[in-house]
Amino acid sequence: MIDTKDSVITEALAVIDKALAEMLKRELVSAVEVGDLLLDLRSLLSANVATTDA
């Protein structure tokens, strides 16, 4: 169970790092892009909770 949590956290951090690298290249980031990033992170984290609770 700990390995699964660690891998989900690692994957979430990778998503954050990639998105931040892309966003830092620009002066303006749309609300849609930020929303997409948050939804991606929520999906990763909630999938882990669903498998842990099952």
C-alpha positions as CSV (number, residue, x, y, z in Angstrom):
1,M,0.0,0.0,0.0
2,I,2.8,2.4,0.8
3,D,4.5,1.7,-2.6
4,T,1.2,2.6,-4.4
5,K,0.9,5.9,-2.5
6,D,4.5,6.7,-3.2
7,S,4.1,6.0,-6.9
8,V,1.0,8.1,-7.1
9,I,2.7,11.0,-5.3
10,T,5.7,10.7,-7.6
11,E,3.4,10.7,-10.6
12,A,1.5,13.7,-9.3
13,L,4.8,15.6,-8.7
14,A,5.9,14.8,-12.3
15,V,2.6,16.2,-13.6
16,I,3.2,19.4,-11.5
17,D,6.8,19.8,-12.6
18,K,5.9,19.3,-16.3
19,A,3.1,21.8,-16.1
20,L,5.1,24.4,-14.2
21,A,8.0,24.1,-16.7
22,E,5.6,24.8,-19.6
23,M,3.8,27.6,-17.7
24,L,7.0,29.4,-16.7
25,K,7.9,29.9,-20.4
26,R,4.9,32.2,-20.8
27,E,3.7,35.4,-19.3
28,L,0.0,34.4,-19.3
29,V,-1.6,31.1,-18.3
30,S,-5.3,30.6,-19.0
31,A,-7.8,29.5,-16.3
32,V,-8.6,26.5,-18.5
33,E,-5.0,25.3,-18.4
34,V,-4.8,25.7,-14.6
35,G,-8.2,23.9,-14.3
36,D,-6.9,21.0,-16.5
37,L,-3.8,20.7,-14.3
38,L,-5.9,20.6,-11.1
39,L,-8.3,18.0,-12.6
40,D,-5.3,15.8,-13.7
41,L,-3.9,15.9,-10.1
42,R,-7.4,15.2,-8.6
43,S,-7.8,12.2,-10.9
44,L,-4.4,10.8,-9.9
45,L,-5.1,11.2,-6.2
46,S,-8.7,10.1,-6.2
47,A,-7.8,6.9,-8.2
48,N,-5.4,6.0,-5.4
49,V,-8.0,6.6,-2.7
50,A,-10.5,4.5,-4.6
51,T,-8.1,1.5,-4.9
52,T,-7.0,1.9,-1.3
53,D,-10.6,1.9,0.1
54,A,-11.7,-1.1,-2.0
